[in-house]
C-alpha cells in the first residue's frame, strides 16, 4: 500500500465519528522506485490531506531503509515548491509501500490488516 493510498482511506465502522486518518502499524515497509512524474504529483497535491501524509511518514519512518529525504512539515504554496521538495514528496507518496501491517481506526481502534501490500477494509456484519 502506497502512502498515497493511505491518504484516501477511512474507517466506516458503524458509530465511527472520526475514522480519518487511519493510523499505520507497519510490520514490513519497502521502497519500490518509480520514475518521477511531476505533472501527476502537482495534480494530486491539492487533493491531499498533507497533515495525514506527514503523520503516515512518521509512523512508518523507522521501517524505511534507506531513509527518505526530508519533506516540509507544512506544504509550501503551489509556486514555492522547489524541484528537490517535489521529488522528495513523490518518493514518499509513490515509492514507500507498506507490505504487511495494520491500519487502525483512530475512533474505534478497529484494526484493518494489510497483507501483501493490500489493505483489507471489509467490515464484519456487526460493523455495518
N, C-alpha and C positions, 0 to 999 in steps of 0.2 A: 504494500500500500504506500503510495507516494504521500508525502506531507501535503501536497496539493489536494489529494482526495480527502484527507482528514479534515481539511478546512471546510468541506461541504457536508460532512456527516453530522447527524443529530439523533439523539435518542428520542423515540416516540413511545416509550413505555407509558401505559395508562397512568395518569396522575402526575406525570412529569411536568414541572413548570419551567425548569432551567436545564434543558438537555443539551446545551451547547455552551462552549466547546467541550467535546469529549476529552478526557484525559488519556494519555497513552502510557501503557505499561509495556515497554518493549523488552522482548527477550532476545531477538535477533534483528539486527539492522545491517543492511548492506548498501554500498554505493554502486549504482549502475549508471555509468556515464552516458549521457545522450548529447547530441550536438546542440549548442546554444541557439535558441530561436528568439531573438529579441522581439519580433513582431507578435508572436504568441504571448510572450511574457507581458508586454505592455498592454495587450488586450485583456489579460486576466487581472492585472493589478487592481483596477478599480473595483473588481468584484470580490476581492479577498477581504477577509477579516484579518488584518495584519497582526493584530494583537494575538490572535489564535495561532498564527504562524510562528511567532516568537515563542509562545508558550509550548507549542509542539516541539520546536527545535530544542528548547531547554530540556524537555522531557526525554528526548532520545540522544542528547549530546554525548552522554557517557558511553553509548553503544556504537558511536560513529567513528570509524577509522578509515582514512585519515580525517582529522578534524576539519570541518568546513570553515571557509573564510568567514570572518565576522560580517554580520549584516546589522544595519542600524536598528536600534530598539523602536524607533518610530520611522514610518515610511516617509521619505522626503517627498516634496511636491513633485508632480509629474516631470517638469522640465529641469529639475535639480538633481536627478539621479544620474550619477556617472556610470560609465560602462563597467567598471570593476564591481560596483554595487549591483548592477543588473545581472552580471554573470554569477555573482555570489547568491543572489536571490533565486535565480534559475536553478542553480545547483541544489539549494535547499528544497525547493518545491518539486523538482522533477527527478533528481538523482538520488535522493535519500529515500530508501524503501524499507518500511517495517515489514519483515518477513513473518515473524512469529511474535505473539504477544496478545494484549487485550486493549480494547477501548472501553473506558469506564465512564458511565453517565455521572456527571457531577451532582445531580439531584438525587438519584435513587441508589447509586453505587452499582447498578447492574453492569456486569462485565460482558462485552461482546468480543468473541475470540477473533484473532487474526491468524489464519493458517495459510501458509504458502503465499503470503502477500495479499490475501483476500479477506477483508473484514466481513464477518457474518452478522448482519444487523437484523436477522429474522427474529421476531418476537414469539414468545410462547403464548398459548391461547389465553392464559390468565393475565397477560400483559397488554392485550389489545383493547 
